[in-house]
Every structure is written in structure tokens, then in C-alpha cells.
Amino acid sequence: MHDLLSTQLISLLEKDASQTSEELARQLNASSSTIRRRKKELIQQGTLHIVAIPEPKSIGLNMIAIIAFQVQHEHLSSVLDVLKSREEVKCLYANTGRYDVMALMWFSSTEQLYKFMEEDVSKLEGVGGTETFVCMHCVKAFWSS
């Protein structure tokens, strides 16, 4: 559990991680050295990850798809390992329910998605079925404000 300062710092960084320690300190009524130290601690604890996430369309990835996989239990780990190594996979989850695995993926075109499904997914041992959801319009995403 984190104190109020850490919680507020995380919230501000979620909105704009490029803010300087001085800007954050002003907003939080704290010293910039306190903010730098707290930010470093949160990163070292694995609580906070500061990464650059591009807007998919701005880098030519015009298709966002969620692919749901039905996987035989004994092959779950190997399927997850293969999928997590793929550059197109941005989020990967093992689930309960109808689908064992769900992947949020970015593609440049329907052809790239087709090639992935035809050439790569078809070779994954233990995959019993898939369902692909193509995102038509992104209303809110973790990579945009």
C-alpha cells in the first residue's frame, strides 16, 4: 500500500510522464528532491514503469485487434511464451471463461493480420480455436489521454 504522496504522484505521471520533478513538486506541495526520490523508489519496487508508447496509427499500425484463443491446458505456457515474444502483441492475458488467452495486437493491415493467423497461429500446438475482434474505433486507450 502506498501513502497519499505516492498515489498522487502516480496519478500525475499517468496523465503526463514527461513532467519534471520540479513541475510535479509544485503540484504536490513537496520538494523536487522528495519527488525524485519517491519516483525512483516506485520504479525500483516495480510499482511504476515509465515507457514511451506510440500512437499506433502515427507509426503505420492502423489495425488494432483483440484475438481470443482457446488453448488446451497442457499447452497454455508454451502458447503464452510464443505470443509474448511477438512484436505485434501489446497486452497478453491468461483468462478464465470461454477463452484461455486474449491478446491485444497492433497490425499495419488486414493482410498482416491474415498472415499472422494463417502462418503463425495455425502452427501453435494446443490452440483449439480463436475469435478475432477488430477494433473499429478506439474511444479510450492506455496509450492516449
N, C-alpha and C positions, 0 to 999 in steps of 0.2 A: 504494500500500500504506500502511496506517495502523499506527501503533505500538499498543502494548498499551493505553495510556490511552484512545485514541480508540475502539478496538474495544470496550473495556469500557463506555465512555460510551454508545456507540451501543446496546449491548445493554440497558443500564439504561433508556434512553429508549424503546426498543421496548416494554418492559414497561409503562412509565408516563411519558409525555412531559410530564406536568404537575408532575413533581418539580422543586423549586427547585434552584438551583446549590449552595446550602448542603447540601441533602439528598444530592445527587449527590457532592459533595466528601467528605462523611463516608464514604460507601460506597466511594469510590475512593482514599481516603487522599491527597487533593490539596486545594489551596486553592480556595475558591469562585471567585476571580478566574481561576485556571487553567481551571476548568471553563467559566466564561462565555466566555473567550477561545477555548477549543478548540471549544465548541459553535458559536460564531459562525463560526469558520474552516470547520467541517464544513458549515454551511449555505451559506456563500459559495462553497465548492468544488462544491456540488451533491451532496455525499455524503449529506447529511441533509436531510429535509423534515419539518417539524413541522406537521401539519394536523389538523383536527378531522374525524373520520369517525364519523357517527352509526350506531347500531344500526338497520338497515333497518326492522325491524318496529316499532320505537318511533316512527318517523315515517310510519307507514302504508304502507310498501313491503313488503308481505307475500309477494311472489313474487321469488325470485332465479332467473334463467335464464342459461344459457350458450348462446349462439347461435353456431353454426359456419357459415361462409359459404364456398362455392366461388366464386371470383372469377376472371374472365379476367385474365390477367397485365396487359394494357394498361389495365385499369380499376382495378387494385389501389390506386393512390394516391388516386384520386378516391373510391373506396368508403371507404377509411380516413379520409379527410378528413371525409366526411359523418358517419360513425359517431362519430368522436371529438368532434364538435360536439354530439352528443345528450346531454342531461342524464341519461338512463337508463343510459348506458354508464359503468361504473365502472372497467373494465380493458379494454384493447383490444390484441390481439396479431396481428401478421402471422406466419404459421407455415409450416413445411414439413409435408409429409404430405398427408393426404386433404383437409383444409380449409386454405384460404389465410388465413382470418381467423377469429379467435374473440373474442367479446365477452362479458364478464360484465356482466349488466344487472340493474337493480332495477326492479320494477314494482309498482303498487298492487294489481293484479288480473289475472285471466286476460283480461278484456276489454281492458285496456290493452296487454297483450302481443299479443293478437289484432289490435288496431288498428295497432300498430307493424308487425307482419308484413304485414298486408293493405294498409295505406295507404302505409307508408314503404319497407319492404324491396322490395316489388313494383316500386317506381319506380327502384330503384338499377340503373343501367346496368352490365352486366357481371357481375351476380350470377347464377350458373348454378344454384344450389341452396343450400338451408340445412338444418340439422338443429338442433332446439331441445331442450335438456336442461333440464328444470325441476328445480331442487334441492328435494328433499323434506325434507331435514334437514341443517342446517349443523353439522358436527362441529368444524371449526376454520376461522377466517377471519382475514384480516389486520386486520380492524377490531375484533376482540374478543379478550379474553385467555383 
